[in-house]
Amino acid sequence: MALCAMSCFAENKVQNQLKTIASIMGSLSTGALWLASLGLVMMTAFTAAQVFVRYVLNDSIVWSEPVSIVLMAWFIFLGAAVGIREGNHLSFDVLLIFVPDKVKTVFFTLSDLVVIGFGAGMVWYGGELMNSGWHIKIPTLGLPRAIDYMPLVVGGFLVVLFSLERLARRAAGLPTARFGETEIEE
């Protein structure tokens, strides 16, 4: 009886810790989504300003295109990481209709492991690209070309982090429906 009580206490403690981590990850995800949204709005404003200045004032804003490209990379990779966390990434779900619930759990886990590998590749190879671009300057901005690859590294890190969270939640038996999985009856 005492062993069962200790086991239940330890399980509740782990679940409480995971809920705290999930709350932190939720805040991080929300922040990333807000930054991505801000980047999209800024890119749209800079592009609209460039069109106005070019075709109405017959002039040009030389920095608008490179800044818009950097902003686009940020909102794409931050948004993709948030999509991974919420289970909105691309998937092929036809097979899931036909397999038992326990197999679905295995498939979800395998999917998350593949996504972790992909995110790690983003961090590794994006980091190599970033390191190789520090000495090259973006002509109209005067900033290192490495800033073009920072979103790839940050987005990859978030993809790994959010996928690890999904694995931890599933392993602890916490609900994952809001993360794109159906509730599985056991």
Sequence and secondary structure as in RCSB ss.txt:
>XXXX:A:sequence
MALCAMSCFAENKVQNQLKTIASIMGSLSTGALWLASLGLVMMTAFTAAQVFVRYVLNDSIVWSEPVSIVLMAWF
IFLGAAVGIREGNHLSFDVLLIFVPDKVKTVFFTLSDLVVIGFGAGMVWYGGELMNSGWHIKIPTLGLPRAIDYM
PLVVGGFLVVLFSLERLARRAAGLPTARFGETEIEE
>XXXX:A:secstr
 HHHHHHHHHHHHHHHHHHHHHHHHHHHHHHHHHHHHHHHHHHHHHHHHHHHHHHTSS   TTHHHHHHHHHHHH
HHHHHHHHHHTT S    TGGGTS HHHHHHHHHHHHHHHHHHHHHHHHHHHHHHHHTTT B TTT SBGGGGTH
HHHHHHHHHHHHHHHHHHHHHHT   GGGT      
